[in-house]
Amino acid sequence: MSDQPPSMIPATEAAEVRRFRERLGLPGLVDVHTHFMPERVLRKVWDYFDGVGVLTGGIQWPITYREEEEQRIVRLREFGVRAFTAMLYPHKPGMARWLNGWAAGFARRTPDCLHTSTLFPEPDVHAYVQQALEEGARVFKAHVQVGAYDPTDELLDDAWGLLAEAGVPVVIHCGSGPAPGKHTGPEPVGRVLARHPRLRLVVAHMGMTEYEDFLDLAERYEEVRLDTTMAFTDFSERIAPFPRRALPRLAGLADRILLGSDFPNIPYPYVHQLHALERLDLGDDWLRAVCHDNGARLFGLR
């Protein structure tokens, strides 16, 4: 799909997404896992995927929406995404504060983007998390895999406490898919939650590959949610299939599963994520909750 001219993608795909929304009677979609970041950083991310690196599991990962920032924003609006995020993340100390400054500016000029911030275990993390909250950050991104840090690092403890008190969600990539990291998996996150049980963690990618372990955490902690990013798609089912025996647990957590896509860094069309959720056959009420209502409630959208 990434080889198609940009003008060929939205006409048919936007219509498919619109049909999906109209069938469910949705006013739009709320996507909690989309990526916007400084262009030179995003280009490096794309270069990494192009290089078939460790984090891709050694598989080809073509970027479907390899376009300029403004065109990517237009695409999401054409798809009817009424609120989305700017998931950005540091991979070394000294980077998070700069990314947060960029994200604040992006949110000011992009009103349908939920003001996103990030963090890293470093001495000034408490100060810049507090600053981001004061400036109106509505969601944070933590990437344990890329950042290669332990979420239980004592440098982060006060920051987790701040976020728990503020009730601001944190989308956290902590599962071991598509390739494990030194600190990925449910155990470190479980220790964070034991200290901060009211922390609103949104486990990215449904916790791939430890799906059932992260469902355990969601069932234990009422503020833990999971996003659908790349889960259930044909691409991910080849790498890390979701266990069919766990589908009833998804139904039981209907109010805490959130739509996520990983746009633009996906190797298939955006609508495929929606169709993948639809074919789980968990019902239209479940789809409405996941694709719109849960996110709208979490972020107070009217």
C-alpha positions in Angstrom: 0.0 0.0 0.0 2.8 2.4 0.7 3.7 2.5 -3.0 0.3 3.9 -4.0 0.2 7.6 -4.9 -1.3 9.6 -2.0 -4.3 10.7 -4.1 -5.4 7.0 -4.6 -5.6 6.1 -0.9 -8.3 8.3 0.7 -11.1 8.3 -1.8 -12.0 4.6 -1.3 -10.6 4.1 2.2 -12.3 7.2 3.6 -15.6 6.0 2.2 -15.0 2.5 3.9 -14.3 4.1 7.2 -17.3 6.3 6.8 -19.5 3.3 6.2 -18.1 1.6 9.3 -18.9 4.7 11.4 -22.4 5.2 9.9 -23.4 1.6 10.4 -22.6 1.9 14.1 -24.1 5.4 14.4 -20.8 6.9 15.6 -20.1 10.7 15.5 -16.5 9.9 14.8 -13.6 7.8 16.1 -11.3 8.4 19.0 -7.8 7.0 18.3 -5.5 7.1 21.4 -2.4 5.8 19.6 -1.3 7.9 16.6 2.2 9.3 16.1 3.1 12.9 15.4 6.6 14.1 16.3 9.3 16.5 15.0 9.8 15.6 11.3 13.5 14.7 11.7 12.6 12.3 14.5 9.8 10.7 12.5 12.1 10.3 9.5 14.5 8.4 11.7 11.7 6.2 12.9 10.7 5.4 9.3 14.3 4.7 8.4 14.4 2.2 11.3 11.3 0.4 10.0 12.8 0.5 6.5 15.9 -1.2 7.8 14.0 -4.2 9.2 15.5 -3.8 12.6 15.3 -5.8 15.8 12.0 -4.1 16.9 10.3 -5.1 13.7 11.0 -8.8 14.4 13.1 -8.9 11.3 10.1 -8.6 9.0 9.3 -6.1 6.2 7.3 -3.2 7.6 6.3 -0.7 4.8 4.9 2.6 6.1 1.5 3.1 4.4 1.1 6.8 5.2 4.6 8.1 4.4 3.4 11.7 3.9 4.0 15.2 5.1 2.5 16.2 8.5 -0.3 18.3 7.1 -1.5 15.5 4.8 -1.4 13.0 7.6 -3.7 15.3 9.7 -6.0 15.7 6.7 -6.2 11.9 6.4 -7.3 11.4 10.0 -9.9 14.0 9.6 -11.2 12.4 6.4 -11.4 9.1 8.3 -13.6 10.9 10.9 -11.2 10.7 13.7 -12.4 13.4 16.0 -9.6 13.1 18.6 -6.1 11.6 18.2 -2.7 11.8 19.9 0.9 12.7 19.2 2.6 9.6 20.6 6.3 10.7 20.9 9.0 9.2 23.1 12.6 9.7 24.0 15.3 7.0 23.7 17.9 8.8 25.8 18.2 11.4 28.6 17.7 15.0 27.8 15.2 14.4 25.0 11.8 14.3 26.7 11.6 18.0 27.7 12.4 19.0 24.1 9.8 16.6 22.7 7.2 18.0 25.1 7.9 21.5 24.0 7.3 20.5 20.4 4.2 18.5 21.3 2.7 21.5 23.1 3.1 23.6 20.0 1.6 20.9 17.8 -1.4 20.7 20.1 -1.9 24.5 19.9 -2.1 24.4 16.1 -4.0 21.1 15.9 -7.1 21.4 18.1 -8.3 17.8 17.4 -5.0 16.4 18.8 -5.0 15.6 22.5 -2.1 17.4 24.0 0.5 14.6 24.4 3.7 14.6 26.5 6.3 12.0 27.4 8.8 11.1 30.1 12.1 9.3 30.8 13.9 8.3 34.0 16.2 11.3 34.6 16.7 13.8 37.4 14.4 16.5 36.1 11.5 14.2 35.1 9.3 15.4 38.0 9.8 19.0 37.0 9.0 18.7 33.3 6.0 16.3 33.9 4.6 18.9 36.3 5.2 21.6 33.7 3.5 19.6 31.0 0.5 19.1 33.3 0.3 22.8 34.1 0.4 23.5 30.3 -2.6 21.2 29.7 -1.2 17.8 28.7 -4.0 15.3 28.5 -2.1 12.1 27.8 1.5 10.9 28.2 3.4 8.3 26.3 5.9 5.9 27.9 7.9 3.5 25.7 9.6 1.0 27.9 10.9 -1.0 24.9 12.5 1.8 22.8 13.6 3.7 25.9 15.1 0.5 27.4 14.3 1.6 30.9 12.7 0.0 34.0 9.4 1.7 34.7 10.0 1.0 38.4 13.1 3.2 38.3 13.0 5.4 41.4 13.5 8.5 39.3 10.1 7.9 37.8 8.2 7.2 41.0 7.2 10.8 41.8 6.2 11.4 38.2 3.9 8.3 38.3 2.4 9.7 41.5 1.8 13.1 39.8 0.1 11.5 36.9 -2.0 9.3 39.1 -3.1 12.3 41.2 -3.9 14.3 38.0 -5.9 11.4 36.5 -4.0 11.9 33.2 -3.7 8.7 31.2 -0.4 7.2 30.2 -0.2 5.1 27.0 2.6 2.7 27.8 4.4 0.3 25.4 5.4 -2.4 27.9 4.6 -5.6 26.1 7.3 -7.7 24.5 6.0 -7.5 20.9 7.2 -7.4 18.3 10.5 -8.1 20.0 11.2 -8.3 23.8 13.2 -5.6 25.6 15.2 -5.8 28.8 12.3 -4.3 30.9 9.2 -5.3 28.9 6.6 -7.7 30.2 3.9 -7.5 32.9 6.0 -7.8 36.0 7.6 -4.3 36.1 4.3 -2.6 35.3 2.6 -4.7 38.0 5.1 -3.3 40.5 4.4 0.3 39.3 0.6 -0.3 39.8 1.1 -1.9 43.2 2.6 1.5 44.3 0.2 3.6 42.2 -3.0 1.7 41.9 -5.0 4.7 40.6 -2.5 5.4 37.7 -4.4 5.4 34.5 -2.3 3.2 32.3 -3.3 2.4 28.8 -1.4 -0.7 27.8 -0.5 -0.3 24.1 -1.0 -3.1 21.6 -3.2 -5.0 24.1 0.1 -5.9 25.8 1.4 -7.9 22.8 2.8 -10.6 23.2 1.7 -11.1 26.9 -1.9 -10.5 26.1 -3.4 -12.5 28.9 -1.0 -11.3 31.6 -2.0 -7.7 30.8 -5.7 -8.6 30.8 -5.0 -9.9 34.3 -3.7 -6.5 35.3 -6.7 -4.8 33.8 -9.0 -7.1 35.7 -7.1 -6.3 38.9 -6.8 -2.6 38.6 -9.9 -0.6 37.5 -7.9 2.3 36.0 -5.9 0.0 33.6 -7.0 0.0 30.0 -5.7 -1.5 26.8 -5.5 -0.1 23.3 -6.1 -2.2 20.2 -3.1 -0.9 18.3 -2.2 -3.4 15.6 -3.7 -6.2 17.6 -6.0 -8.6 15.7 -4.8 -7.4 12.3 -3.6 -10.0 9.7 -0.1 -8.6 10.1 0.1 -9.1 13.9 -1.8 -12.4 13.9 1.0 -13.8 11.9 3.6 -12.7 14.4 1.7 -12.8 17.8 -1.8 -14.2 17.5 -4.3 -13.1 20.1 -5.5 -16.2 22.0 -9.1 -16.9 21.0 -9.8 -18.3 24.5 -9.3 -14.7 25.8 -12.1 -13.1 23.7 -14.7 -13.4 26.4 -12.4 -11.3 28.7 -12.4 -8.6 26.0 -16.2 -8.6 26.2 -16.0 -8.3 30.0 -13.7 -5.3 29.7 -15.8 -3.6 27.1 -15.6 -0.2 28.9 -11.8 -0.3 29.1 -10.6 -1.2 25.6 -9.7 1.8 23.5 -9.1 2.2 19.7 -5.5 2.6 18.8 -4.0 2.4 15.3 -0.3 3.3 15.2 -1.0 5.7 12.3 1.0 6.5 10.2 3.5 3.8 11.0 1.4 0.9 9.9 2.0 -1.6 7.1 -1.6 -1.8 5.9 -4.6 0.7 5.4 -6.1 2.3 8.5 -9.5 0.7 7.8 -8.0 -2.7 8.3 -7.7 -2.1 12.1 -11.4 -1.4 12.2 -12.3 -4.5 10.1 -10.1 -6.6 12.4 -12.1 -5.4 15.4 -15.3 -6.0 13.6 -14.5 -9.6 12.8 -13.9 -10.5 16.5 -17.7 -10.6 16.5 -18.1 -9.1 20.0 -21.1 -7.1 18.9 -21.9 -3.6 17.8 -22.2 -2.2 21.4 -18.7 -3.4 22.0 -17.4 -1.8 18.8 -19.1 1.5 19.6 -17.5 1.6 23.1 -14.1 0.7 21.8 -14.0 3.0 18.7 -15.5 6.0 20.3 -17.4 6.0 23.6 -14.6 4.8 25.9 -12.1 7.3 24.6 -14.6 10.1 24.6 -15.4 9.4 28.2 -11.8 9.1 29.3 -10.9 12.5 27.7 -14.1 14.3 28.5 -15.1 14.8 24.9 -18.5 16.2 24.2 
